[in-house]
Amino acid sequence: MCLLINGQLTTGATSETRQSIDPATGSVVGTYPNASPADVDMAVAAAKAAQPGWAARPLSERQEIVQKIGQVLREHSADLGYIDTLDSGSVFSSMQHDAAWAADVIDNLSRSASEVKGEVTQLDVNLHYTRRSPFGVVAKLLPFNHPIQAFGTGLAAPLLMGNCLVAKPSPHTPISALVFARLIKDIVPPGVINVVTGDNDRVSTPLVTHADVHRLAVTGSSEAGVLITQAAAPSLKNLTMELGGKNALIVFPDANPEFAADIAVSGMNFKCQSHSCSSTSRVLVHRSLKQPFLDALVERVKAVRVGLPTDSESGMGAISTRPLFERILGYIEAGKSEGAKLLIGGTIPEDDALKNGNFVTPAVFSDARPDMSIAQEEIYGPVITVLDWEDHDEMVSIANGVEYGLTAVLVTDDLETAHQTADALEVGYVEINGSVSYPHGSPYGGWKKSGNGREGNIDELLSYTQLKSVNVNFRKELSSTSGPKNDPRV
């Protein structure tokens, strides 16, 4: 595996390497470069040098090139998805879908890019207008849970808006990004896309603090978001973040409990071990439906087959890292000790084929209190916490009573109640009568500690531009009211 810097594949300045480990078997997936701060400097310098020429190309040319990248992603979705399966432990069908879905996002953003426009204002007889200009060098810190999807969707908006990119994959799942970089390196001019891998202290920190990186986007945990914000603050970078979630699925008294249970299982994203910030890990079920809902939920969770992620029959694979595996087991023990009732799961499978991996069966807790750690904190694993409610206002308070605000799902046929509740929830995304679906063109992003900024629509494109105001005076004499001397801010 090689880094991609200025259109060239390289092992890096020091040729130091790391191994990526398959969490399902403990075997080595591949060896990749552990880049150095010098490599980061070279990648940023390459992006900075390439950016003026890239931005000068007509938008139609940038669209054509970005769409070619999407086509490569689509054509190689099986291979790239299989690499992510080995690297992340997630089920193959989910990872292949990630790659194909990312290609669709690229196409959608490419079509939307023509709608990014300035404005003309009629303030007086002169000409006043705005332009959208690129930042220059954009850095992307990618997550471990959806590696190729995050890379594919993340490159589109910066490039379409005339920026150049330095992408840094997670050290846990870097292989697909390096393979993809090799596939697309001749599609874009040298320096437009650069990929550097390695330890966070050797790569992420120098990238976050680099003076020539003016725009930074992060997908990761809320804790990582705080640290990155602090590190980026001295250089006043424009920063957007898609971070953690402790998302509520709210089941209303008119809901069909079987249908609600289907949504609950779908919304937990078991095929990627619930390593998804959008997973609805808190279920708030109306007390009148509590037992039939729990019966249906347990039945469905019991049917989730934990197995090797390369096995087509597996419904859930391996926890992506050993520390996360141990963290999940710790939360399961905490739930029991705090008094919640473990209805199913939370155990290590006894199958010999799984003994070398990070496997745990999906768990369901009932009779939880809102103040329990399993109801408050992001576990980032296959643990569902069920709370019951009776009063609507109390339910909204419980739903909002966490530090996150990413998604929520409502199950009800009462349209008025759905709209009122959606408006009252402190989240950036609400789905009604279905699990989070990410429709193309609909903005996605969080409130509170779930981050800032929006992805997936024109708002994402706009976020990779800076607004410039241009004022043209047709008269050569200065107006008696013009000039900074009359500006109260001066």
N, C-alpha and C positions, 0 to 999 in steps of 0.2 A: 504494500500500500504506500501511496505517496501523497504529499501535500500538493495542492494546486496553487501556485503563486506566479502571477504574471504570465499565465498561459502555459507554464512549464510544470511538469511533474517532478517533484524533488523530495528527497528524504529529509530535508531540513539541514540547518547549519551544523547541528551536532550529530546527526544520524542516530540520535537516541530513540528508542522504541518502547512501546507498551504492548501488552497483550489484551485482547478482548476475550472474555470468558462467556461461554454459553451457560446461562443460569439453569438450564434444564438438565445438563449432563456434567457440567464442570470442565468440559473440554475447551480447547483454545479455538476460537472462531477465526482469529487472524491477528497479525501483528501490524501495528500502525505507528506512525511517527509521533514522538513526544516533542512537539515543536518548542522552540525557545523564544524568548522575547525578541531576539534578532529576526526570527522568522516572521513574527507579528509585524515588526517594523517594515520588513520587505513587502509583506502582503498589503499593508496599508499604503505604502509608497506606490506600489503597483496600481492599486485602486485609484489613488489620488491622481496619478499621471494619466490613467486611461479615462477618467471621468469627463473632462471637457469634450473630448472627441465623441464619447458615447452620448452625452447630452445634446451635442450638436446634430446628431442624426435625426431625421424626421421621426415623429412618433410612429408612423406606419412601419418604418424599418425596425424600430425597437419592438413593436408588437409582433412582427413577423419572426424575429429572432427568439423572443420569449415563447411564442407558440411552438416553435421548433423544439425548444427545451421541453415543453409539455408533451410533445409527441414522443420524444425519446423516453420520457418517464412512463408514458402509457405503454409503449412497445416493450419496455423492460420491467413492467410492473411485477411480473412473476419472479424474476431473478432478484430484483431489489427487495421485494416483499419477503422472499425466502431468507435473504441475508438478515433482514430485520428480525425475522423469526428466530434465527440462531442467536442473534446478538441480544435481543430483548426478552426472549422467552414467551412472546405473545403468539397466539395461534396464527398459522399461515394465512388462512382466508382473510383474517382481519388485516394483516400487514400488506397483503396484495391489494386489498381494497383501499388501504391508505394511499398507496402509490397511484392507483387509477383515479381516486378521488382528488388527489393533489393536482393531477393533470387537468381535471375538470375545472378546478379553482383557477388554475393558470389561464385557461381559455376564457373563463368568465371575467376575470380581472383585465385581460387583454382587450376584450370587447368594451369594457366599461371605461378604459383609459381615455377614450376620445371625449368622454363627458367631463373631464377635468378642465375647467376653464377659468379665466379671469373674469372680471366684471368692469363695465364702464358705468361711471356715475355722472349724473347731470347736475353738478354743483353750481356751475356758472357757464360762461361762454367758452371756457378753456376745456381741455381734454383731461379727464382724470380716469385712470384705469389701473387694474391690478394684474400682475402676472404670477404664475406659480413656477418657482425655481427649485431645482434639486438641492439637497443638502451637500452633496459631494460624496463622501465616503460613509457608507452605512455598515454597521456591524450587527450581526445576528447571533445571539447565543441560543442554540437549539436544545430541546429537551431530549430525555432518554426514552420517553414512552412511545412517541410516534416519530421515529427518526427521519425517514424519507419523506413522510407527509409534511413535516415541519420545514424541511429544507425546500421541498418543491413549492409549497404554498408561500413560503417566506421570501423567495427570491423574486417573485413576480412584481409586486408593487414597487419595490425600490428601483428595479431595472427599468420598468415601464416609465417611471417618472424621471429618468435620467441620472440616477445615482449608480455608483459602483459598490460592490458588495464584498465584505469579508465575513464568511460564515464559520462559526466555531461549533461543531457538533459536541454532544455530550461525550465525556470520556468513557461512559458505559456502553454507548451504542454508536460508534463512529464509522463503522465499516461501510454502510450503504452510501453515506455521503461521499466517501473517497472514491468508491466505484462509480457513483453518478458523476462526480467531477471529471473522472477520466472519460466518461461517455460524452460529456457536453463541452469539453475544453476547446474543441475546434469550432464550435457553433458561435461562441461569443468572442469578441476581440480580446487579446491578452489583457489581463488586469481587471476586466469587468466583473468576473466572479473569481474569488480566491477562497480556498478552504484550508484552514489550519486546525490541527487536532492536538490534543494533549492535556496535561494537568491544568487545573484551573489557575494555579498560582503562576504557571509558566506562560499560559496563553490567555485565559479569560481576563485576568487582572490587567496585564499590559494592554489588552484590546479595549477594555472598559475605560481605562485612564488615558488612552492615547490622544494627544492633542489634535490630530488630524481626523479623528472620528467624530463627526458632528451629530450623528443620529444613531441611536442604539435601540434595538428591540430585543426583548428577553421573554422567553417562555420557560417557566420553572416554578419552584415553590415560592410561597410568600416570604419565607425566611431569606431565600436567595435574593429575592427582589429588594428587600430592605438593604442587604449588604451591597448589592450592585448600585442602588440609588446613592448610598453614602460614598462609594468609590467614585461614581461619575459626577458627583456634585461639584467638585472644584472646577471642572471644565464646562459646567453648565450645559451638558449634552441634552438634546431633545430626546426624551426617553419614553417608550411605551412598554407595557408589561402585560402579559397574560399569565396569571399566577394561579394560586390554589383555590379550592372550593370545598364547601361543606353543604352540598346542595339538597334542598328539600323537595320531596315528592309529596304532594298534598292530596289526600284522598277524601273527597266530600261525601256526605251521606247518601247522595243520589247515585253514586258511582256503582258500576258492576265490579264486585271484588275480584272476579276472575280476570277481567280486563285490566284492572289496576295492578294485579300481580304480574301480568304479562309486561306491562310498562315498567314495573319495578325491576324485573330481571333484565329487560332490554336496556334500561337506563343505567345499569351497573357496569356495562361494558366488560363482562367477564372474559371475553376473548382476549382482552389485553390485561387481565387480572385486576380490573378496575383501576389500572394506572391511567386514569383520565380525570382531568380537573373538572369535567362536567358530570361525572358520575353522581347519581342521586342516592347518596349513601345514608341520608336521613329520610325516613318515611313518616309523615304525620297523617295518621289514619283516624277518621271519625270513629268515636267509640262504638257507635251502632254497627259498624262494619268490621270492627277489630278482629274478631275471631274468624269469620269466613275469609277475610283477607289474609290473615296469618296462615290459615290452613292452605289456601291456594299458593301463597308465596313459598312456604316450606316445601310443598310438593314440587314446585318448579325449580327451586334451588337444589333440591335433592337430585334432580335430573341433570344438573350441570356436571359433565364428565371432566374431571381433572386428569390431564394426561400430557404426554410429550407434545409440544406445540407443532411438531411436524406431522403428527397423526391427524388425519382428516376427521376422525371421530371425536377429537378432543374439543370440549367446550370452554376450557380454560387451561392455560399453560403455567409457566413457572414465574414466580416473583423475580423481577428483573435484577435485583442485587441482593447480596446477603444481608447488608445492614437493613434494607427495607423489609426483607423477610422477617428478621428478628424484631423489627419495630411493629409489624403487623401482629405477630404472636404476642408481643407485649400489650398491645391494645386489647386483644381478645382476653387476656388474663385480667386486665384492668376492668373490662366490662363486667366480668364475672364477680370480681372482688367488690365492685361498686354497687352490686345488687341487681343488675340487669339479668334477664333470663336468656340463656343461650339455647335457642330452639334447634339449631342444626349447625354442623360444620365447625370450623375453627381448629381442625385437627390436621396432623401431617399424614398423608396417605401411606399405607403400608405396602403398596405395590413396589416390588423390587426394581422395576424399570425406572422408578422415580427417585430412588434412594440417594442419588448423587446430585439432585437438584433442589431448588428452593420452592417446594410445593406445599400448598396449604389448601384445605377445602373451604369453599365459600361459607361464610357464617351469617346467621341471622339472630339478632338480639331483639327481644320484646321487653315490655315493661320498663323501658328506660326513662330516666328523668332528663330534662333539658340541660341540667348542670353537669351531667356525667361527661367524662373525657371522650367517650365514644360518640357522644351527641354534639360535642363542641369542636373537636379537633379533627383536622384532615388526616385520615389514616392512610389514604392512597393505596388501598388494597381492598380485597373482596369481603368487606364487612358491612352489613346493612343494619342500621339501628332504627327500630320502630318505636315511635312514641304515639300515644293516642290523645285525642282532643275532643272537646264538646262545644266550647264557645269560640266563635269565629275570631273575635278580637284577640283572645288568648292564643289561638293558633298562629295568627299573624305575628304576634309578639315572639312566640317560640321560633318561628321560621326566620325572623329577622335577628334573633338573639345570638348570632355568631359573628365573628369578625370578618367573615367572608361574604361576598355578594356576587357570585358568578351566575348560576342558573337556578331555575325552579321549574317544576313540572306540576300542573294541576290536572286532576281527573274529575270532571264534572260535566253534566249536560246543561247546567244552569248558566247560560251565557252572561247574565248580569252579574252573578256571583264571580264568575271567572274573570271578567273585566275589572271588577272592583278589587279582587284579591291581587291580580297581576299588578294593578296600579299601586297597591300598598306594599308590595314586596320590594326589599332593598337589594335588587339584583339587576344585572345588565341584560338578562335573556330569560324569557319565559316561554315555555311550551305548554300547550293545552291539549290534553288527550293524546299524548304521544311522548316518547322519549326524545331527548334533545336531538334535533335532526339536521342542524346546520344547513338550511336551504341556501343555495347559491344566491348571493346578492343581499342576504340579510346580515346586518352587522352583528358581530359576536365579540363580547368582552365583558369585563367585570366592574363592579363597584367595590368600595372599601378595600380590604386587603386582597381582593381578587385581581387587582391591577387597574390599568387605565389604558385608554385607546380602544379602537375597534378594528376588527379584521374581517375580511371576506366580502367587502363591498367598497363603494367609492370612498367611504371615510378612510379606509386603509390607504388607498391611493393618495388622497389628500394629505395624509399624515407624513408622507415622504416628500412633501414639498414645503417650501417656505413662501410666505406671501410677501410680495413686493408691490408697493404703491408707486405709480408713475404719474406725475402731474405735468402737463405740457401747457405752457403759457403761449398763446398765439400773439398777444400784444407784447411789444418789446419794452414798454415802460413798466416799471414796477407798480403794482396796485398799492394804494395807500393802506390797505389792510393786509398786505402780504409780507412775508419774511418773518424770521424767528423773533425779531424785536417785539412783535405783538403776541407771541405765543406765551401764554401764562405758565407753560411748563419750563420755560427757559429762565 
